[in-house]
Amino acid sequence: MAKKKDVRVTVILECTSCVRNDVKKVSTGVSRYITQKNRQNTPNRLEFKKFCPRCYKHTVHGEIKK
């Protein structure tokens, strides 16, 4: 049987300001959140304003690849 693609997928949201400030482009200690999205309703990447404990303020967290 063919495998059916799940409609709901798990995505990782990462702080965009911490990644820009990181010189080595290594994401150690970057604020990340895990959430789910419906692939049919939101085909493009998610962006939310979330609290970043590293920046100690609310910043934009964008979806990254797994």
N, C-alpha and C positions, 0 to 999 in steps of 0.2 A: 504494500500500500504506500501511496505517496504521503509524505509528511505535510500536514497543513501548517501554514505560517500562522503564528499567534498574532492576534489583533493587538493585544496589549504587550508592550515590551518594556524591559527595565532599562532606564537610561541613567547616566551619571552627569550631574551638574557640577562644574568647576568654576571657581572664582576667576573672573577675567582680569581683574586688576593685579592679583598676585602673580599670575602667569606672565603678564607684561613686564613686571618689575624684576622677575627672576632672570638673571644674566645667563646662567648655564642652561636654561630651558629644561631643567630637571624638576619635576613636580614633587619635591619633598616638602611636606608640611603645608601643602596647598589645601584650602578649604574645599571639601567635596560633599555633595548631597546625592542620595540615591532616591529615585522616584520612578513612577511608571507613566507611560503615555499611550494613548490609543493611536495606532499607526494610521488608521483610516481617517480620523478626524484632524490630526495634526501631522502631516507628512514632513514638514520642515522642522528645523531644530528649535528646541525650547530655550527660552531665556526668562529667568525669574530674578527678582531682587530678593536676596537672602542675606542673612547675617554671616559675615566672615570673621571668625575669631582671630585670624592672623592679622587682618587689617583693622579689626575692632570697629567695624562699621558695616552698614548695609551696602552691598555692592551687587552688580549684575553677575549672575552665575549662568553660564551657557552650557549647552549639551556638548559632550565630547564623545569620541569613539571609544569603544571598549578595547 
